[in-house]
């Protein structure tokens, strides 16, 4: 298909960036315009469907496997075989696409790098455009970086040693205000996907790989169908074979957990697997069941491990579903950031990471995520011990797993309750993360953990839920708006004392404090923190 001329109604509303013309070419913008015209209306309809589904959950306080798709679940089908570059995914590293991270992630020794334009990247125009440029430069092997503080230089290893890139675009709910066609902003997902696919699909094929994607925040099989139609259109547009695109879907919403087989079915010619998230999944449970009463009140986020009964039901069902359909099952994140000063902290944390990855490998997962290169060898050892020379364990069908609909939402099966310290922690992490996000940083080390936007979402959601449920903490205090404001004021004062007046004034601390309280205390629960936050994001 020949590319049409760029639309005269295309508007790039941003200050020019260095080398942006290499990304925002007329041909690339024309492709994004075609995606916008063909698919944005369907995206809008699906966002409306999300609201309808949420209203139904509010009315019934339950979920079930969908009766209208029972035939798909009963039928015998499999997804397309994995391409060679995605057959062994035993360790995947995640992170944003800044220049240093691009080099370090590709060099990390992990099999896959999740190159993140979503939760680990605040969507400033600079991050959106220059992140694309960094990936192009990496594929062309013209990327290097010298740290201005340390003077240390970074360069790519040999091609055979580099991780395979799986790129994650933004979720369907976000707009890209800096790029408009026909008088309205383009969905961020179509900007991220469109620019990456247009520039790199053929490059990647020439490298023996392909355009591979992680699809975030999916809530239904109809959203997966939309992505599949986009892939079909895009492959035809640039003239590459159907099935070249491969997508791994994050099952990080509670509604998607009830439609895993259908999601794989819709993407079956392009599906690579499913991933089991944690913070976004818990955030989705709170969001959807926030008015469901005491039995849906989550305890402190750190008390909800992957061994909690309802989380175990979710992860084991995911493995069984993937392997039944010939897809990869990818486990969750090890977010620990090693300390350069405290060997004992590292020792304890590394043992926890090992236990977590041993559990995932033992449960049948084919791979798992880490946030830091130092964790790659630990996760690799856990999966090597189970896989040996095999690239995956998709032959392990887990037919022993049986999950009833109620098992996935049996929140009260966990023997833990919210604590006052949990409230303090949610406020601390929430303020610190949002402050960094408003400065354009999406992946932030806080208290030796690499946090992303999902962290802030679960933090503010738990504050909201505990207050609205009238939770009484172990110290006798009741969760109220007044208590949250008091804790937030104390945290703001502690940060000011910790970093000093000058650094405090130079940051966005008061703004972050105010935004956290707004989304935590408003009667109307915001669907996503990043929507009001994006209005305040500079750049």
N, C-alpha and C positions, 0 to 999 in steps of 0.2 A: 504494500500500500504506500503510495507516495504521500509525503507529509504536506499538509496544507500550509499556506502562508500564515505567519503569525497574525493573531487577531489585532486589529488596530485598537481594540478596547482593552488590551492587556496593560495593566498598570502595576509597576513596581514602585511601591511607596516606601522608600528607605534611602538613607545616605549610601552612596556607592562604597563598595568594599574592594580591597585589593584583589585583582584577578577574578572578580565576579563574572566578567564577560565569558570566562571559560565554562562557567556553570549555567548562567542564564542566557544561553544562546537562543537565537530566534527559533531554531528547530526544536530545542528542548521545551521552550515556552509554548510552542504550538502543540506539542504532545500533551503537556499538562493541561492546556486549554481544552483539548479533545476529551481528556479524562474528566475534566470538570463538567463539560456539557453533556457527556454521556452518562455520568454516574452520580453526580452530586444530588440530584433530585431523589434518587433511590436511597442514598445515604440519609437524606432528610426524613424520608418516610420511616426508615429503620430507627432513627432516634425517637420519633413519635411512638413507634411500637414499644421501645424501651419504657416509656412513661406508662403506656397501657399495661405492660407486664408488671411493673412496679405497683400500679394501682390494684391489680388483681391479687398480688401477694399481700398488700396491706389489708385487703378484704378477707383473705382466706388464711393467712399466716402459714402457708404450706407451699410445697412444690412437688412435682411428680415428673416422671418420664413422660414425654409427650405421646398421647394416644394416636395422633394423626401420622406419626412416623414409625409406628410399631413394625410395619413391613420392612423398613430399612434395617432396623435392628435385628430382625429375624432372618434377613436374606444373607446369602453367602457372597461376599465381595471383599476385595482387598484394594488398598491404595497402590499406586504405581511403585515399582521397586526403587529403592534409594539410589541416586547417582553415586559413583565411586567417592566423590569428594565429601559426601554426607553420610557415608555408610558407617564410619567409626566416629562417634561423637562423645566418647567416654568422659571428656572434660571440656567444658566450655567456659570461657572467661567473658565477662560483661563489662561494658564501659562506654563512655561517650567518645565522640570522634574528633576530639582535639588532636593536635599534631603529635604530641608526646604519647598520649594514650594509644593512638593508632599504631605507632611503632612498637610500643611495649606489648600491646595485646597480640599483634601479629607475631611477635618474637617470643611469646610467653611459654611456648611448649604445649599450650592447649590445642586440642583438635579444631575447635571452633571459637571464633570471636563474635559475640553478639554486639555488633556496631550500633550503638543506641542513639536514635534521634527522639526517643520517647522519654521514659521516666528518669533516665540518668542524664538528660540534657535539657536545660532550660531553653525554651525556643526563642532565643534572641535571633534576629536576622543573621547576625554574624555566625552564630552556632549552626544555623540551618544551612547557610550557603558555604561557609568555609569548611564545615564538616563534610559536605559533599566533595569539595575540592581536595581535601585530605585523602579521601578514599580513591579518587581518580589518580592522585599523585602516587599513592601506594601501589596501585595496580600498574602504573607506568614506571615504578621503581625510581622515582625522582623525589622521594620524601626523606628528609632528615630533620633533626631538631637539636639545638644546643640550648641547654637550660641557662637562662641569663643569670640565675643566682649562683648555681654551682659550677657553671662552665662545662658540665658533663654533656657529651655529644651522644646522640642516638641515631642508629641507622638500621635498615632492615637486614636480617639474616638471608641466607640463600632461600630461594623460592620453595624448595622442598621442605623447609623447616617452618614455613609460615602457617598460621591458622587459616582455616576456611572462614570467610566472612558470611555471617547471616545478619542482614540489616533489619533493624526494627523501626518502622515509621511510627508517627504519632497515632493515637487512637482516633476513632471516628468523631468524637465529640469536639475536637479542637479545630479552630479555624486558623488560617495563616493570613493575618491582617495586612502583611506587606505585599501580598500578591493577589491581585483582583482581575477577574475576567467578567465581562458582561455585567459590571456594576456590583459584584459581590465577591467577598473573600473566597479563596479556594480552600477546601478542607486541608488541614495540615497533612493528613495521611496521603492525599493525592499529590501534594507538593513533594513530600519526602520520597514516596515510592516513584513518582514520575521522573524526577530529576535523576535519581539513582539508576533506575532501570534504563532510561534513555541513554545515559552516558556510558553505562558499564555492562549492559547485557552481552554485547559482542566481545568486549574486552575479557570478560570472565570466561566466556566460551573458549576463547583463544588460549586462556590459561588452564584449560582443562576443568574448569568449574562452571558456575552458572549464577544467575541472579536468584539468591536465596533470601527468604524473608521470615522474620518473626512477626506474627500478627497479634497485637495487644488488645486488651479490653473487650474482646469479642463476647457478646451476650447471647447470641442465638445462631442457629444453623443458617438462617436467612442472611445474616451478616457474612458468614463464610461464603454463601452463594454469591454475594456481591463481589467479594474479593476474587472468587474464581472467574467471574465474568470479566473483571478488570484484567486478570492475567491473560485470559484468552484474547481480549482486545489488544493488549500491549504486545503480545508475542506476534500477532498478525501485523501490527503496525510497523514493527521494526524488521519483520521477516525472519524470525527464528522459529524453530520447531515448537509445536505445542508440547507442553510437559517439561520444557526447559526450566521454567520457574518452579521453585519448590518453596513451600510455606510450612512453617511450624506454628501452631496456634497455642498461645498461652491460655490455659484454662485457669483464669484468674478472676472469674466471676461465678457466683453461685448458680446463676441460671445456665451458664455454659456447661457446668458440671453435669447437668441433666440432659445434655445434648451432645455429648462427646462423639458418639458414633455418627450422628447426623452431620456434625461439623466435618469429620473426616470424609464422609460420603460426598458432601458437596464439593470438597476439594480433592477428590480421590485421584485425579490425574496430576495434581500439583502438590499433594500432601506429603510432608516429610515426617510429621509427628506432632505430639502434644507435649506441653510443658506444665509442670505443677508448680504454681507460684505459692506465695504465703501471705505477704502483707496485703496485696491487692485483693486476694481471695477473702481474707478476713474483713477487709474494708467493704467488699461487696455484700458480705453477710449482714454486717451492721446496716448498710445502706438499705438493703431490701427488707430486712426484718426489724427495722428500728422501732416500729410500733407494735411489735408482736408480743410484748410482755416480758416478764422476768426470765422465762426459759431461754430467751435469745440474747441475754446480756453476756457479753464476753468478759472474761477476766483480763488481767494485765496481758499485754501483747506477748511478753516474754514467757508467760505461763502457757501460751498456746503453741506448743511444739508440734512437730509433724507426727508425734506419737499419740496426740490427743485422739480419742476414738473417732470423732467426726472428720478429723483431718486424715486419719489412717484410712477411713472408708473412701475418701476422695482420692488419695494417692494410689491405693490398691486398685480401685476401679479404673483409674487412668491407665495403669500398666496393663491390666487385663484387656481394656478396650483397644489400646494401641497394638498390642501383640496379636490380638484376634484379627485385626485388620492389616497387619503387616507394616505398621508404622513404628517409629522410634518413640520411646517414652523417656522424657528428659526431666530430671529431678530439679529440686529447688536450689536456692542460693546459700552459699557459705559466705557471709558478709564480713567476716572478721578481717581487720587490717592489722598486721603485725606491728608491735611496738618496737622501736629501735632502742628503747631504754630499759624495758622490763622483760627479762627473759622468762620470769615465772608466769606473767600474764600470757605470754606466747605459748608456753608449755601447756597450760590449762586449756587455752582456746584451741590449740592444735589437736588436743585429745578429743575435744567436743566435735571438731570438724571431722576428724577421722571416724568417730562413732556415727555421725550423721551420714557420711558417705558410705561407710560400711553397711548401714541399714538400707540405704537406697539401692546399692548394688545387690544386696541380698534379697531385696523385694522384687528385683527384676528390671529396675530402670536400666536404660542403655547408656546413660550419661548424666551429668549434673553440672551445676553452675558454681563458679567461684568469682569473687570480686577482686582478687589480688594475685599477682603472679606467684607469690610465695606459697599460695595454697594449691597451685596446680599439681606439684608432686604428691601432695597428701591425697588429693582426690584421685589422681591417676593410680596411686598404689591400691586404693580401695577397689577401683574397677578392674585394674589389672589382675587382682587376686581372684576375681570372679570370672572375668572374660578370658583371661589368658591371651591367646593369639586370635580369638574370635573378635570381629569388629563390633558385635552387639549380642544381645541375648533375646532377640525377637522370637526365637523358637521356644522360649519359656512362656507358655500361654496363660499361666495363672488361673486355670479353670477352677481352682479351689476358692477363688474369691467370689463372694455373693454379697451384693450391697442392695439393701432395700431403700426406697426413696427417703424414708425418714432418717436413715443413718447419716445422710449427708448434712442434715440440719439439726442433729441431736446435740446442740450446743451444751445443754445441761448434763450431758454424759461426762463432761470434764469436771473433775473435783478441784476446782480453784475458783477464787472470787476476786473481784477488783480490790485493790489496796490503795491506801493514800499515796504510797510511794509510786504506785503505777500512775496516778494522776500527775504527780510531780514530774515523773519521767516523760510522760506524754507532752507536757507543757515545755519541758526543757528541750527535748528533741524537736518538737514542732517549731518552736521559735528559731532555734539554731538552723534547722534545715531551710525554713522559708526565707530567712535572711540571706542565706547563700544563694538560693534560687532567684531571688529578686535581683541579685548581682550577676546573674547569668550562669551560675554553677548548678548543675543538676545532680552530680555525684559528689557527695560530701562525707568526709570522714568525721564522725561524731562519736566520742567515747569508744574509740577503737572498732567501730563498725562503719562500713560503707553504706550510707543511706541514700535512697532516691525518693522520688515523689510519692511512692507508695507508702513510705514511712510516715510522711506527713499526713497522708490520707487516713491511715489507721489511727494515728495519734489524735487527730481532731475528731474523728468519728467516735472514738472511745470516750472522749470528754463529753461529746454531745449525748451519747447513749447513756452514760452513767448519770448525767444530770437529769435527763428526761425520765429515767427509770427511778430516780430518787435513791440511788445506791447509798447504803450506809457502810462506810469503811471500817476497818478493824479498830481504828482509834476513836470510833464513836462519831466522827464527823460525817455529815451528809454531803453528797456531791450536789453542789449548787452553783449557779452562775457566780455568786459572790465569792465562793471558795476558789473557783477557777481564776477569777480576776486577782484574788489575793496571791495565789501561787504564781501567776504570770508576772505580777508586779515584783515579787521577790526574785524571780528568775532574771528579770530584766536588770534589777539592781545588782544581782550577783555577776551578771555578764559585764556590766559597766565596771565593776570593781576588778574583775578578772583581767580585762583587756586594756583598761585605761580610758580616760576621757577622750583622747584624740582618736583612737581607733574606734571607739563607740560612735563618736560623731560622724566618722567617715563611712560607717556601715549603714545598714537599713534596719536597725534593731527595733526601733519604735514601730516602724511600718510593719515588720514581721509580727511583732507582739499584737498589734491591732488587728491584723488580718487573721491570725490564729484565733483570737477571741471572737471575731466576727463569724467565722465559719463554724466555730465550736458552740456558740451561744445563740445564734439566730434561730428563731422558731422554724423558719423555712430552711430545711437542710439542703445545702448546695450539692448538686449531683457530683461535682468534681471541684476540689480546691483550686485546681489549676485554671479554672474558668475566671473567677474573680482575680486570681493572682496574675493572670496574663494581662489583664487590664492595667496592672501596675508595673509590669515588666518593661524596663527601658531598653530600647534597641531592637 
